[in-house]
Amino acid sequence: MQTCHFGTFLRQARLEKGLTQQRLAAKLQITQQMLSAIERGCRRCHEDIAARAVDVLGVPSLRARYCLECPFNCNGLGVA
C-alpha cells in the first residue's frame, strides 16, 4: 500500500488550481524537475518551499500536512 506524502497533496492542490508543474515551479522559484521530484516523493520539500506553496496555492491544509512529516518538533513553516 502506498502512503500519501506531502508531494501527493501538493500535486493535488496544484491540479485543483489548474497550474502546470512549470508554472508552479516558477512561482516557487524552483525548477520543474525539483517540483516533480517533490510531488513523486523522491525529494523532501524544504520548509521555505512548502511555506511558499501554502501562500501561492492558498491551501492552509498543506502546512498541516507538511508539519505531520516534519522530523523536528517545531511550529512549522515559521508561521503562526
DRENDRENSE-126195 format. One line per 8 residues: for each residue x, y, z of N, C-alpha, C. Coordinates in Angstrom, 2 decimals, always signed. Atoms other than C-alpha are relative to their C-alpha. Layout:
DRENDRENSE-126195
X/Y/Z/X/Y/Z/X/Y/Z | ...
end
This chain:
DRENDRENSE-126195
+0.83/-1.17/+0.00/+0.00/+0.00/+0.00/+0.89/+1.25/+0.00 | -0.79/-1.22/+0.09/+1.37/+3.40/-0.97/-0.57/+1.03/+0.97 | +0.45/-1.03/-0.92/+1.23/+6.10/+1.67/+0.03/+1.35/-0.69 | +0.02/-1.36/+0.55/+0.35/+9.69/+0.85/+1.06/+0.82/+0.72 | -1.04/-0.86/-0.55/+3.11/+12.20/+1.38/-0.29/+1.43/-0.41 | +0.22/-1.42/+0.29/+3.36/+15.97/+1.20/-0.09/+0.26/-1.49 | -0.01/-0.22/+1.44/+4.14/+15.82/-2.51/-1.32/-0.38/-0.66 | +1.30/+0.41/+0.54/+0.88/+13.99/-3.22/-1.03/+1.10/+0.21
+0.94/-1.08/-0.31/-1.09/+16.74/-1.51/+0.35/+1.27/-0.78 | -0.44/-1.15/+0.78/+0.98/+19.42/-3.24/-0.47/-0.14/-1.44 | +0.44/+0.25/+1.38/+0.24/+17.85/-6.64/-1.51/+0.19/-0.13 | +1.45/-0.13/+0.03/-3.47/+17.64/-5.85/-0.42/+1.47/+0.05 | +0.31/-1.42/-0.11/-3.58/+21.30/-4.81/+0.36/+0.74/-1.28 | -0.42/-0.63/+1.26/-1.65/+22.32/-7.94/-1.01/-0.26/-1.10 | +0.96/+0.36/+1.05/-4.04/+20.45/-10.21/-1.36/+0.67/+0.23 | +1.27/-0.67/-0.30/-7.09/+21.88/-8.43/+0.03/+1.48/-0.37
-0.16/-1.41/+0.38/-5.72/+25.37/-9.11/+0.24/+0.16/-1.50 | -0.20/-0.06/+1.45/-5.17/+24.47/-12.77/+1.39/+0.43/-0.43 | -1.37/-0.40/+0.30/-1.42/+25.04/-12.66/+0.81/-1.18/-0.53 | -0.95/+1.01/+0.46/+1.21/+23.12/-14.60/+1.16/-0.03/+0.99 | -1.20/+0.06/-0.84/+4.35/+21.97/-12.85/+0.92/+1.17/-0.33 | -0.89/-1.10/+0.41/+6.30/+24.54/-14.87/-0.43/+1.32/+0.62 | +0.52/-1.27/-0.52/+4.04/+27.40/-13.76/+0.17/+0.08/+1.53 | -0.15/-0.03/-1.45/+4.01/+26.43/-10.08/+1.47/+0.07/+0.39
-1.43/-0.04/-0.30/+7.75/+25.80/-10.08/+0.54/+1.43/-0.12 | -0.44/-1.39/+0.18/+8.31/+29.32/-11.42/-0.46/+0.86/+1.17 | +0.52/-0.78/-1.13/+6.09/+30.76/-8.68/+0.73/-0.33/+1.30 | -0.72/+0.43/-1.20/+8.00/+28.75/-6.06/+1.50/+0.26/-0.09 | -1.41/-0.30/+0.26/+11.36/+29.77/-7.57/+0.87/-1.25/+0.10 | -0.76/+1.24/+0.10/+12.47/+26.18/-8.14/-0.15/-0.53/-1.42 | +0.12/+0.57/+1.34/+12.96/+24.05/-11.24/-1.20/-0.94/-0.06 | +1.09/+0.95/+0.21/+10.20/+21.93/-12.73/+0.44/-1.39/+0.42
-0.53/+1.31/-0.37/+12.43/+18.91/-12.17/-0.05/-0.20/+1.52 | +0.04/+0.10/-1.46/+12.66/+19.66/-8.45/-1.44/-0.18/+0.48 | +1.41/+0.13/-0.38/+8.89/+20.11/-8.17/-0.50/-1.41/-0.30 | +0.39/+1.37/+0.36/+8.37/+16.81/-9.98/+0.50/-1.00/+1.03 | -0.58/+0.92/-0.99/+10.71/+15.03/-7.56/-0.71/+0.11/+1.35 | +0.74/-0.20/-1.25/+8.88/+16.55/-4.57/-1.37/-0.66/-0.09 | +1.34/+0.58/+0.17/+5.49/+15.54/-5.94/+0.03/-1.53/-0.01 | -0.12/+1.46/+0.06/+6.69/+11.98/-6.55/+0.52/-0.60/+1.31
-0.52/+0.49/-1.27/+8.14/+11.74/-3.04/+1.45/-0.42/-0.06 | -1.42/+0.35/+0.17/+11.69/+11.34/-4.35/+0.92/+1.01/+0.68 | -0.80/-1.05/-0.62/+12.86/+14.56/-2.73/-0.83/+0.66/+1.09 | +0.70/-0.68/-1.10/+11.95/+16.12/+0.59/-0.12/+1.49/-0.32 | +0.25/-1.42/+0.25/+10.43/+19.57/+0.30/+0.58/+0.82/+1.14 | -0.56/-0.90/-1.01/+12.39/+22.27/+2.12/-1.13/+0.86/+0.56 | +1.07/-0.76/-0.65/+10.30/+24.24/+4.60/-0.27/+1.34/-0.67 | +0.22/-1.28/+0.69/+10.82/+27.52/+2.68/-0.88/-0.19/-1.23
+0.79/+0.30/+1.20/+9.40/+25.96/-0.48/-1.43/-0.35/+0.41 | +1.34/+0.36/-0.48/+6.49/+24.46/+1.46/-0.78/+1.24/+0.43 | +0.66/-1.24/-0.43/+5.71/+27.86/+3.01/-0.45/+0.82/-1.20 | +0.38/-0.73/+1.22/+5.73/+29.50/-0.43/-1.18/-0.69/-0.68 | +1.09/+0.75/+0.63/+3.45/+26.74/-1.75/-1.33/+0.29/+0.70 | +1.22/-0.33/-0.75/+0.93/+27.42/+1.03/-0.51/+1.36/-0.44 | +0.39/-1.35/+0.40/+0.92/+31.12/+0.07/-0.48/+0.05/-1.44 | +0.31/-0.05/+1.43/+0.89/+30.62/-3.71/-1.31/-0.72/-0.30
+1.19/+0.81/+0.30/-1.78/+27.92/-3.72/-1.20/+0.37/+0.86 | +1.09/-0.39/-0.88/-3.82/+29.39/-0.88/-0.69/-1.19/+0.66 | +0.53/+1.22/-0.60/-4.23/+25.99/+0.75/+0.67/-0.21/+1.36 | -0.62/+0.12/-1.32/-3.51/+26.22/+4.51/+0.18/-1.44/+0.47 | -0.13/+1.40/-0.44/-4.02/+22.46/+4.93/+1.33/-0.61/-0.45 | -1.33/+0.47/+0.40/-0.72/+21.97/+3.07/+1.00/+0.17/+1.14 | -0.90/-0.25/-1.14/+1.02/+23.47/+6.11/-0.12/-1.13/+1.02 | +0.22/+1.08/-0.97/-0.54/+20.89/+8.41/+0.58/-1.31/-0.51
-0.52/+1.24/+0.57/+0.39/+18.07/+6.04/+1.53/-0.01/+0.06 | -1.46/-0.09/-0.06/+4.00/+19.29/+5.85/+0.47/-0.25/+1.42 | -0.41/+0.13/-1.40/+4.20/+19.50/+9.64/-0.13/-1.43/+0.50 | +0.15/+1.41/-0.39/+2.96/+15.91/+10.01/+1.23/-0.81/-0.36 | -1.16/+0.74/+0.47/+6.03/+14.75/+8.09/+1.32/+0.58/+0.49 | -1.21/-0.68/-0.45/+8.50/+17.17/+9.68/+0.68/-0.80/+1.11 | -0.70/+0.76/-1.03/+11.19/+15.38/+11.71/+0.33/+0.82/+1.24 | -0.33/-0.88/-1.11/+11.56/+18.38/+14.02/-1.26/+0.32/+0.80
+1.13/-0.37/-0.84/+9.32/+19.35/+16.92/-0.06/+1.52/+0.07 | +0.05/-1.47/+0.08/+8.55/+22.93/+15.91/-1.41/+0.42/-0.38 | +1.30/-0.52/+0.41/+5.63/+25.16/+14.99/-0.24/-0.13/-1.49 | +0.14/+0.25/+1.42/+6.29/+24.51/+11.33/-0.09/+1.22/-0.88 | +0.01/-0.99/+1.07/+7.00/+26.75/+8.36/+0.15/+1.44/+0.46 | -0.26/-1.35/-0.47/+7.76/+29.74/+10.52/-1.20/+0.91/+0.00 | +1.21/-0.81/-0.03/+4.16/+30.89/+10.55/-0.87/-0.46/+1.15 | +0.87/+0.33/-1.15/+1.61/+31.01/+13.34/-1.22/-0.77/-0.43
end
